[in-house]
């Protein structure tokens, strides 16, 4: 029997958190999208610099 895995689509918690933080700080959709792509890196950066 073959083991088939299903790929879950959508965005993760890290991306949602990064987008929310970015929006609250910058009020810019472009920056929110960029920070959403970097997700946990931006969240950690924000936590260390605030």
PDBQT receptor file of N, H, CA, C and O in Angstrom, charges set to zero:
ATOM      1  N   UNK A   1       0.830  -1.181   0.000  1.00  0.00    +0.000 N 
ATOM      2  CA  UNK A   1       0.000   0.000   0.000  1.00  0.00    +0.000 C 
ATOM      3  C   UNK A   1       0.880   1.252   0.000  1.00  0.00    +0.000 C 
ATOM      4  O   UNK A   1       1.886   1.341   0.703  1.00  0.00    +0.000 OA
ATOM      5  N   UNK A   2       0.462   2.191  -0.803  1.00  0.00    +0.000 N 
ATOM      6  H   UNK A   2      -0.356   2.119  -1.374  1.00  0.00    +0.000 HD
ATOM      7  CA  UNK A   2       1.174   3.457  -0.853  1.00  0.00    +0.000 C 
ATOM      8  C   UNK A   2       0.676   4.376   0.250  1.00  0.00    +0.000 C 
ATOM      9  O   UNK A   2      -0.510   4.410   0.580  1.00  0.00    +0.000 OA
ATOM     10  N   UNK A   3       1.605   5.105   0.796  1.00  0.00    +0.000 N 
ATOM     11  H   UNK A   3       2.568   5.077   0.528  1.00  0.00    +0.000 HD
ATOM     12  CA  UNK A   3       1.256   6.077   1.820  1.00  0.00    +0.000 C 
ATOM     13  C   UNK A   3       1.164   7.446   1.154  1.00  0.00    +0.000 C 
ATOM     14  O   UNK A   3       2.180   7.996   0.728  1.00  0.00    +0.000 OA
ATOM     15  N   UNK A   4      -0.016   7.987   1.063  1.00  0.00    +0.000 N 
ATOM     16  H   UNK A   4      -0.841   7.541   1.409  1.00  0.00    +0.000 HD
ATOM     17  CA  UNK A   4      -0.216   9.281   0.420  1.00  0.00    +0.000 C 
ATOM     18  C   UNK A   4      -0.421  10.342   1.480  1.00  0.00    +0.000 C 
ATOM     19  O   UNK A   4      -1.166  10.152   2.442  1.00  0.00    +0.000 OA
ATOM     20  N   UNK A   5       0.252  11.462   1.286  1.00  0.00    +0.000 N 
ATOM     21  H   UNK A   5       0.857  11.616   0.505  1.00  0.00    +0.000 HD
ATOM     22  CA  UNK A   5       0.085  12.569   2.233  1.00  0.00    +0.000 C 
ATOM     23  C   UNK A   5      -0.672  13.700   1.554  1.00  0.00    +0.000 C 
ATOM     24  O   UNK A   5      -0.541  13.935   0.352  1.00  0.00    +0.000 OA
ATOM     25  N   UNK A   6      -1.437  14.365   2.331  1.00  0.00    +0.000 N 
ATOM     26  H   UNK A   6      -1.543  14.174   3.307  1.00  0.00    +0.000 HD
ATOM     27  CA  UNK A   6      -2.230  15.485   1.832  1.00  0.00    +0.000 C 
ATOM     28  C   UNK A   6      -1.528  16.772   2.230  1.00  0.00    +0.000 C 
ATOM     29  O   UNK A   6      -1.193  16.977   3.396  1.00  0.00    +0.000 OA
ATOM     30  N   UNK A   7      -1.314  17.626   1.259  1.00  0.00    +0.000 N 
ATOM     31  H   UNK A   7      -1.587  17.460   0.311  1.00  0.00    +0.000 HD
ATOM     32  CA  UNK A   7      -0.677  18.907   1.524  1.00  0.00    +0.000 C 
ATOM     33  C   UNK A   7      -1.737  19.883   2.001  1.00  0.00    +0.000 C 
ATOM     34  O   UNK A   7      -2.757  20.088   1.343  1.00  0.00    +0.000 OA
ATOM     35  N   UNK A   8      -1.482  20.472   3.140  1.00  0.00    +0.000 N 
ATOM     36  H   UNK A   8      -0.653  20.305   3.674  1.00  0.00    +0.000 HD
ATOM     37  CA  UNK A   8      -2.430  21.421   3.713  1.00  0.00    +0.000 C 
ATOM     38  C   UNK A   8      -2.145  22.800   3.138  1.00  0.00    +0.000 C 
ATOM     39  O   UNK A   8      -1.021  23.295   3.227  1.00  0.00    +0.000 OA
ATOM     40  N   UNK A   9      -3.152  23.414   2.553  1.00  0.00    +0.000 N 
ATOM     41  H   UNK A   9      -4.064  23.013   2.480  1.00  0.00    +0.000 HD
ATOM     42  CA  UNK A   9      -2.962  24.745   1.989  1.00  0.00    +0.000 C 
ATOM     43  C   UNK A   9      -3.400  25.794   2.999  1.00  0.00    +0.000 C 
ATOM     44  O   UNK A   9      -4.197  25.525   3.897  1.00  0.00    +0.000 OA
ATOM     45  N   UNK A  10      -2.869  26.973   2.835  1.00  0.00    +0.000 N 
ATOM     46  H   UNK A  10      -2.221  27.192   2.105  1.00  0.00    +0.000 HD
ATOM     47  CA  UNK A  10      -3.194  28.061   3.745  1.00  0.00    +0.000 C 
ATOM     48  C   UNK A  10      -1.932  28.634   4.351  1.00  0.00    +0.000 C 
ATOM     49  O   UNK A  10      -0.820  28.226   4.018  1.00  0.00    +0.000 OA
ATOM     50  N   UNK A  11      -2.123  29.583   5.243  1.00  0.00    +0.000 N 
ATOM     51  H   UNK A  11      -3.027  29.915   5.513  1.00  0.00    +0.000 HD
ATOM     52  CA  UNK A  11      -0.973  30.202   5.877  1.00  0.00    +0.000 C 
ATOM     53  C   UNK A  11      -0.894  29.754   7.323  1.00  0.00    +0.000 C 
ATOM     54  O   UNK A  11      -1.905  29.443   7.952  1.00  0.00    +0.000 OA
ATOM     55  N   UNK A  12       0.306  29.729   7.831  1.00  0.00    +0.000 N 
ATOM     56  H   UNK A  12       1.127  29.982   7.321  1.00  0.00    +0.000 HD
ATOM     57  CA  UNK A  12       0.528  29.241   9.184  1.00  0.00    +0.000 C 
ATOM     58  C   UNK A  12       0.377  30.323  10.239  1.00  0.00    +0.000 C 
ATOM     59  O   UNK A  12       0.176  31.499   9.934  1.00  0.00    +0.000 OA
ATOM     60  N   UNK A  13       0.478  29.894  11.477  1.00  0.00    +0.000 N 
ATOM     61  H   UNK A  13       0.641  28.939  11.725  1.00  0.00    +0.000 HD
ATOM     62  CA  UNK A  13       0.334  30.811  12.606  1.00  0.00    +0.000 C 
ATOM     63  C   UNK A  13       1.425  31.879  12.601  1.00  0.00    +0.000 C 
ATOM     64  O   UNK A  13       1.157  33.037  12.923  1.00  0.00    +0.000 OA
ATOM     65  N   UNK A  14       2.649  31.503  12.239  1.00  0.00    +0.000 N 
ATOM     66  H   UNK A  14       2.867  30.562  11.978  1.00  0.00    +0.000 HD
ATOM     67  CA  UNK A  14       3.755  32.467  12.196  1.00  0.00    +0.000 C 
ATOM     68  C   UNK A  14       3.504  33.579  11.194  1.00  0.00    +0.000 C 
ATOM     69  O   UNK A  14       3.813  34.741  11.457  1.00  0.00    +0.000 OA
ATOM     70  N   UNK A  15       2.945  33.225  10.049  1.00  0.00    +0.000 N 
ATOM     71  H   UNK A  15       2.694  32.281   9.836  1.00  0.00    +0.000 HD
ATOM     72  CA  UNK A  15       2.640  34.227   9.034  1.00  0.00    +0.000 C 
ATOM     73  C   UNK A  15       1.545  35.176   9.499  1.00  0.00    +0.000 C 
ATOM     74  O   UNK A  15       1.635  36.389   9.306  1.00  0.00    +0.000 OA
ATOM     75  N   UNK A  16       0.521  34.617  10.107  1.00  0.00    +0.000 N 
ATOM     76  H   UNK A  16       0.448  33.632  10.264  1.00  0.00    +0.000 HD
ATOM     77  CA  UNK A  16      -0.581  35.449  10.604  1.00  0.00    +0.000 C 
ATOM     78  C   UNK A  16      -0.079  36.395  11.682  1.00  0.00    +0.000 C 
ATOM     79  O   UNK A  16      -0.445  37.570  11.697  1.00  0.00    +0.000 OA
ATOM     80  N   UNK A  17       0.756  35.895  12.584  1.00  0.00    +0.000 N 
ATOM     81  H   UNK A  17       1.053  34.940  12.572  1.00  0.00    +0.000 HD
ATOM     82  CA  UNK A  17       1.307  36.724  13.644  1.00  0.00    +0.000 C 
ATOM     83  C   UNK A  17       2.192  37.832  13.077  1.00  0.00    +0.000 C 
ATOM     84  O   UNK A  17       2.107  38.980  13.515  1.00  0.00    +0.000 OA
ATOM     85  N   UNK A  18       3.037  37.497  12.111  1.00  0.00    +0.000 N 
ATOM     86  H   UNK A  18       3.107  36.565  11.755  1.00  0.00    +0.000 HD
ATOM     87  CA  UNK A  18       3.915  38.493  11.488  1.00  0.00    +0.000 C 
ATOM     88  C   UNK A  18       3.110  39.560  10.760  1.00  0.00    +0.000 C 
ATOM     89  O   UNK A  18       3.438  40.744  10.846  1.00  0.00    +0.000 OA
ATOM     90  N   UNK A  19       2.072  39.164  10.050  1.00  0.00    +0.000 N 
ATOM     91  H   UNK A  19       1.806  38.202   9.980  1.00  0.00    +0.000 HD
ATOM     92  CA  UNK A  19       1.236  40.121   9.330  1.00  0.00    +0.000 C 
ATOM     93  C   UNK A  19       0.515  41.045  10.304  1.00  0.00    +0.000 C 
ATOM     94  O   UNK A  19       0.414  42.249  10.067  1.00  0.00    +0.000 OA
ATOM     95  N   UNK A  20       0.018  40.482  11.395  1.00  0.00    +0.000 N 
ATOM     96  H   UNK A  20       0.101  39.505  11.588  1.00  0.00    +0.000 HD
ATOM     97  CA  UNK A  20      -0.688  41.287  12.397  1.00  0.00    +0.000 C 
ATOM     98  C   UNK A  20       0.245  42.303  13.046  1.00  0.00    +0.000 C 
ATOM     99  O   UNK A  20      -0.113  43.472  13.188  1.00  0.00    +0.000 OA
ATOM    100  N   UNK A  21       1.431  41.865  13.437  1.00  0.00    +0.000 N 
ATOM    101  H   UNK A  21       1.721  40.915  13.321  1.00  0.00    +0.000 HD
ATOM    102  CA  UNK A  21       2.402  42.781  14.044  1.00  0.00    +0.000 C 
ATOM    103  C   UNK A  21       2.803  43.852  13.047  1.00  0.00    +0.000 C 
ATOM    104  O   UNK A  21       2.845  45.035  13.383  1.00  0.00    +0.000 OA
ATOM    105  N   UNK A  22       3.097  43.444  11.828  1.00  0.00    +0.000 N 
ATOM    106  H   UNK A  22       3.063  42.482  11.554  1.00  0.00    +0.000 HD
ATOM    107  CA  UNK A  22       3.513  44.395  10.802  1.00  0.00    +0.000 C 
ATOM    108  C   UNK A  22       2.434  45.429  10.528  1.00  0.00    +0.000 C 
ATOM    109  O   UNK A  22       2.734  46.614  10.388  1.00  0.00    +0.000 OA
ATOM    110  N   UNK A  23       1.194  44.997  10.452  1.00  0.00    +0.000 N 
ATOM    111  H   UNK A  23       0.951  44.034  10.567  1.00  0.00    +0.000 HD
ATOM    112  CA  UNK A  23       0.099  45.931  10.194  1.00  0.00    +0.000 C 
ATOM    113  C   UNK A  23      -0.066  46.923  11.349  1.00  0.00    +0.000 C 
ATOM    114  O   UNK A  23      -0.315  48.108  11.123  1.00  0.00    +0.000 OA
ATOM    115  N   UNK A  24       0.075  46.439  12.580  1.00  0.00    +0.000 N 
ATOM    116  H   UNK A  24       0.278  45.477  12.764  1.00  0.00    +0.000 HD
ATOM    117  CA  UNK A  24      -0.100  47.324  13.735  1.00  0.00    +0.000 C 
ATOM    118  C   UNK A  24       1.031  48.342  13.838  1.00  0.00    +0.000 C 
ATOM    119  O   UNK A  24       0.833  49.430  14.380  1.00  0.00    +0.000 OA
ATOM    120  N   UNK A  25       2.208  48.008  13.327  1.00  0.00    +0.000 N 
ATOM    121  H   UNK A  25       2.370  47.125  12.887  1.00  0.00    +0.000 HD
ATOM    122  CA  UNK A  25       3.344  48.924  13.394  1.00  0.00    +0.000 C 
ATOM    123  C   UNK A  25       3.390  49.850  12.185  1.00  0.00    +0.000 C 
ATOM    124  O   UNK A  25       3.582  51.056  12.340  1.00  0.00    +0.000 OA
ATOM    125  N   UNK A  26       3.216  49.302  10.978  1.00  0.00    +0.000 N 
ATOM    126  H   UNK A  26       3.061  48.323  10.852  1.00  0.00    +0.000 HD
ATOM    127  CA  UNK A  26       3.453  50.062   9.751  1.00  0.00    +0.000 C 
ATOM    128  C   UNK A  26       2.200  50.558   9.044  1.00  0.00    +0.000 C 
ATOM    129  O   UNK A  26       2.269  51.552   8.322  1.00  0.00    +0.000 OA
ATOM    130  N   UNK A  27       1.073  49.910   9.222  1.00  0.00    +0.000 N 
ATOM    131  H   UNK A  27       1.017  49.102   9.808  1.00  0.00    +0.000 HD
ATOM    132  CA  UNK A  27      -0.173  50.226   8.497  1.00  0.00    +0.000 C 
ATOM    133  C   UNK A  27       0.053  50.227   6.990  1.00  0.00    +0.000 C 
ATOM    134  O   UNK A  27      -0.415  51.116   6.280  1.00  0.00    +0.000 OA
ATOM    135  N   UNK A  28       0.778  49.217   6.515  1.00  0.00    +0.000 N 
ATOM    136  H   UNK A  28       1.158  48.494   7.092  1.00  0.00    +0.000 HD
ATOM    137  CA  UNK A  28       1.078  49.090   5.091  1.00  0.00    +0.000 C 
ATOM    138  C   UNK A  28       0.854  47.648   4.659  1.00  0.00    +0.000 C 
ATOM    139  O   UNK A  28       1.386  46.715   5.261  1.00  0.00    +0.000 OA
ATOM    140  N   UNK A  29       0.068  47.482   3.619  1.00  0.00    +0.000 N 
ATOM    141  H   UNK A  29      -0.364  48.240   3.130  1.00  0.00    +0.000 HD
ATOM    142  CA  UNK A  29      -0.215  46.139   3.114  1.00  0.00    +0.000 C 
ATOM    143  C   UNK A  29       1.042  45.512   2.511  1.00  0.00    +0.000 C 
ATOM    144  O   UNK A  29       1.281  44.316   2.678  1.00  0.00    +0.000 OA
ATOM    145  N   UNK A  30       1.838  46.311   1.816  1.00  0.00    +0.000 N 
ATOM    146  H   UNK A  30       1.643  47.283   1.681  1.00  0.00    +0.000 HD
ATOM    147  CA  UNK A  30       3.065  45.798   1.193  1.00  0.00    +0.000 C 
ATOM    148  C   UNK A  30       4.010  45.234   2.248  1.00  0.00    +0.000 C 
ATOM    149  O   UNK A  30       4.518  44.123   2.097  1.00  0.00    +0.000 OA
ATOM    150  N   UNK A  31       4.250  46.004   3.329  1.00  0.00    +0.000 N 
ATOM    151  H   UNK A  31       3.838  46.907   3.451  1.00  0.00    +0.000 HD
ATOM    152  CA  UNK A  31       5.125  45.518   4.398  1.00  0.00    +0.000 C 
ATOM    153  C   UNK A  31       4.528  44.305   5.096  1.00  0.00    +0.000 C 
ATOM    154  O   UNK A  31       5.263  43.406   5.502  1.00  0.00    +0.000 OA
ATOM    155  N   UNK A  32       3.228  44.264   5.239  1.00  0.00    +0.000 N 
ATOM    156  H   UNK A  32       2.630  44.995   4.909  1.00  0.00    +0.000 HD
ATOM    157  CA  UNK A  32       2.575  43.112   5.868  1.00  0.00    +0.000 C 
ATOM    158  C   UNK A  32       2.791  41.855   5.041  1.00  0.00    +0.000 C 
ATOM    159  O   UNK A  32       3.028  40.783   5.600  1.00  0.00    +0.000 OA
ATOM    160  N   UNK A  33       2.713  41.967   3.720  1.00  0.00    +0.000 N 
ATOM    161  H   UNK A  33       2.520  42.837   3.266  1.00  0.00    +0.000 HD
ATOM    162  CA  UNK A  33       2.945  40.820   2.839  1.00  0.00    +0.000 C 
ATOM    163  C   UNK A  33       4.402  40.366   2.925  1.00  0.00    +0.000 C 
ATOM    164  O   UNK A  33       4.681  39.170   3.021  1.00  0.00    +0.000 OA
ATOM    165  N   UNK A  34       5.326  41.324   2.890  1.00  0.00    +0.000 N 
ATOM    166  H   UNK A  34       5.099  42.295   2.812  1.00  0.00    +0.000 HD
ATOM    167  CA  UNK A  34       6.751  40.989   2.980  1.00  0.00    +0.000 C 
ATOM    168  C   UNK A  34       7.058  40.305   4.307  1.00  0.00    +0.000 C 
ATOM    169  O   UNK A  34       7.739  39.280   4.340  1.00  0.00    +0.000 OA
ATOM    170  N   UNK A  35       6.554  40.871   5.397  1.00  0.00    +0.000 N 
ATOM    171  H   UNK A  35       6.001  41.704   5.371  1.00  0.00    +0.000 HD
ATOM    172  CA  UNK A  35       6.813  40.283   6.709  1.00  0.00    +0.000 C 
ATOM    173  C   UNK A  35       6.109  38.942   6.870  1.00  0.00    +0.000 C 
ATOM    174  O   UNK A  35       6.599  38.066   7.584  1.00  0.00    +0.000 OA
ATOM    175  N   UNK A  36       4.971  38.774   6.218  1.00  0.00    +0.000 N 
ATOM    176  H   UNK A  36       4.573  39.485   5.638  1.00  0.00    +0.000 HD
ATOM    177  CA  UNK A  36       4.290  37.487   6.234  1.00  0.00    +0.000 C 
ATOM    178  C   UNK A  36       5.113  36.402   5.561  1.00  0.00    +0.000 C 
ATOM    179  O   UNK A  36       5.082  35.245   5.980  1.00  0.00    +0.000 OA
ATOM    180  N   UNK A  37       5.848  36.769   4.520  1.00  0.00    +0.000 N 
ATOM    181  H   UNK A  37       5.873  37.709   4.180  1.00  0.00    +0.000 HD
ATOM    182  CA  UNK A  37       6.719  35.793   3.839  1.00  0.00    +0.000 C 
ATOM    183  C   UNK A  37       7.871  35.359   4.730  1.00  0.00    +0.000 C 
ATOM    184  O   UNK A  37       8.291  34.202   4.684  1.00  0.00    +0.000 OA
ATOM    185  N   UNK A  38       8.386  36.277   5.540  1.00  0.00    +0.000 N 
ATOM    186  H   UNK A  38       8.045  37.217   5.578  1.00  0.00    +0.000 HD
ATOM    187  CA  UNK A  38       9.488  35.941   6.445  1.00  0.00    +0.000 C 
ATOM    188  C   UNK A  38       8.996  35.376   7.772  1.00  0.00    +0.000 C 
ATOM    189  O   UNK A  38       9.795  34.866   8.558  1.00  0.00    +0.000 OA
ATOM    190  N   UNK A  39       7.739  35.457   8.024  1.00  0.00    +0.000 N 
ATOM    191  H   UNK A  39       7.091  35.871   7.386  1.00  0.00    +0.000 HD
ATOM    192  CA  UNK A  39       7.014  34.963   9.190  1.00  0.00    +0.000 C 
ATOM    193  C   UNK A  39       7.802  34.951  10.494  1.00  0.00    +0.000 C 
ATOM    194  O   UNK A  39       7.961  36.002  11.115  1.00  0.00    +0.000 OA
ATOM    195  N   UNK A  40       8.298  33.799  10.926  1.00  0.00    +0.000 N 
ATOM    196  H   UNK A  40       8.169  32.945  10.421  1.00  0.00    +0.000 HD
ATOM    197  CA  UNK A  40       8.910  33.688  12.255  1.00  0.00    +0.000 C 
ATOM    198  C   UNK A  40      10.170  34.530  12.386  1.00  0.00    +0.000 C 
ATOM    199  O   UNK A  40      10.493  34.978  13.486  1.00  0.00    +0.000 OA
ATOM    200  N   UNK A  41      10.888  34.756  11.295  1.00  0.00    +0.000 N 
ATOM    201  H   UNK A  41      10.625  34.392  10.401  1.00  0.00    +0.000 HD
ATOM    202  CA  UNK A  41      12.079  35.618  11.378  1.00  0.00    +0.000 C 
ATOM    203  C   UNK A  41      11.684  37.032  11.797  1.00  0.00    +0.000 C 
ATOM    204  O   UNK A  41      12.345  37.644  12.636  1.00  0.00    +0.000 OA
ATOM    205  N   UNK A  42      10.607  37.545  11.213  1.00  0.00    +0.000 N 
ATOM    206  H   UNK A  42      10.070  37.048  10.532  1.00  0.00    +0.000 HD
ATOM    207  CA  UNK A  42      10.155  38.883  11.581  1.00  0.00    +0.000 C 
ATOM    208  C   UNK A  42       9.603  38.908  12.999  1.00  0.00    +0.000 C 
ATOM    209  O   UNK A  42       9.828  39.882  13.718  1.00  0.00    +0.000 OA
ATOM    210  N   UNK A  43       8.898  37.886  13.420  1.00  0.00    +0.000 N 
ATOM    211  H   UNK A  43       8.714  37.095  12.836  1.00  0.00    +0.000 HD
ATOM    212  CA  UNK A  43       8.343  37.833  14.776  1.00  0.00    +0.000 C 
ATOM    213  C   UNK A  43       9.477  37.853  15.805  1.00  0.00    +0.000 C 
ATOM    214  O   UNK A  43       9.407  38.577  16.798  1.00  0.00    +0.000 OA
ATOM    215  N   UNK A  44      10.515  37.058  15.564  1.00  0.00    +0.000 N 
ATOM    216  H   UNK A  44      10.572  36.469  14.758  1.00  0.00    +0.000 HD
ATOM    217  CA  UNK A  44      11.665  37.038  16.483  1.00  0.00    +0.000 C 
ATOM    218  C   UNK A  44      12.388  38.371  16.470  1.00  0.00    +0.000 C 
ATOM    219  O   UNK A  44      12.787  38.865  17.525  1.00  0.00    +0.000 OA
ATOM    220  N   UNK A  45      12.567  38.967  15.288  1.00  0.00    +0.000 N 
ATOM    221  H   UNK A  45      12.243  38.566  14.432  1.00  0.00    +0.000 HD
ATOM    222  CA  UNK A  45      13.202  40.283  15.186  1.00  0.00    +0.000 C 
ATOM    223  C   UNK A  45      12.409  41.327  15.976  1.00  0.00    +0.000 C 
ATOM    224  O   UNK A  45      12.984  42.126  16.715  1.00  0.00    +0.000 OA
ATOM    225  N   UNK A  46      11.107  41.309  15.813  1.00  0.00    +0.000 N 
ATOM    226  H   UNK A  46      10.640  40.660  15.213  1.00  0.00    +0.000 HD
ATOM    227  CA  UNK A  46      10.246  42.258  16.519  1.00  0.00    +0.000 C 
ATOM    228  C   UNK A  46      10.357  42.072  18.026  1.00  0.00    +0.000 C 
ATOM    229  O   UNK A  46      10.433  43.050  18.770  1.00  0.00    +0.000 OA
ATOM    230  N   UNK A  47      10.365  40.825  18.477  1.00  0.00    +0.000 N 
ATOM    231  H   UNK A  47      10.303  40.030  17.872  1.00  0.00    +0.000 HD
ATOM    232  CA  UNK A  47      10.447  40.544  19.915  1.00  0.00    +0.000 C 
ATOM    233  C   UNK A  47      11.780  41.003  20.503  1.00  0.00    +0.000 C 
ATOM    234  O   UNK A  47      11.824  41.483  21.636  1.00  0.00    +0.000 OA
ATOM    235  N   UNK A  48      12.857  40.862  19.748  1.00  0.00    +0.000 N 
ATOM    236  H   UNK A  48      12.822  40.472  18.828  1.00  0.00    +0.000 HD
ATOM    237  CA  UNK A  48      14.178  41.249  20.247  1.00  0.00    +0.000 C 
ATOM    238  C   UNK A  48      14.401  42.759  20.229  1.00  0.00    +0.000 C 
ATOM    239  O   UNK A  48      15.170  43.282  21.036  1.00  0.00    +0.000 OA
ATOM    240  N   UNK A  49      13.739  43.458  19.320  1.00  0.00    +0.000 N 
ATOM    241  H   UNK A  49      13.114  43.033  18.664  1.00  0.00    +0.000 HD
ATOM    242  CA  UNK A  49      13.976  44.903  19.191  1.00  0.00    +0.000 C 
ATOM    243  C   UNK A  49      12.948  45.754  19.946  1.00  0.00    +0.000 C 
ATOM    244  O   UNK A  49      13.102  46.974  20.009  1.00  0.00    +0.000 OA
ATOM    245  N   UNK A  50      11.931  45.157  20.507  1.00  0.00    +0.000 N 
ATOM    246  H   UNK A  50      11.806  44.166  20.456  1.00  0.00    +0.000 HD
ATOM    247  CA  UNK A  50      10.924  45.949  21.232  1.00  0.00    +0.000 C 
ATOM    248  C   UNK A  50      11.081  45.809  22.695  1.00  0.00    +0.000 C 
ATOM    249  O   UNK A  50      10.320  46.406  23.457  1.00  0.00    +0.000 OA
TER     250      UNK A  50
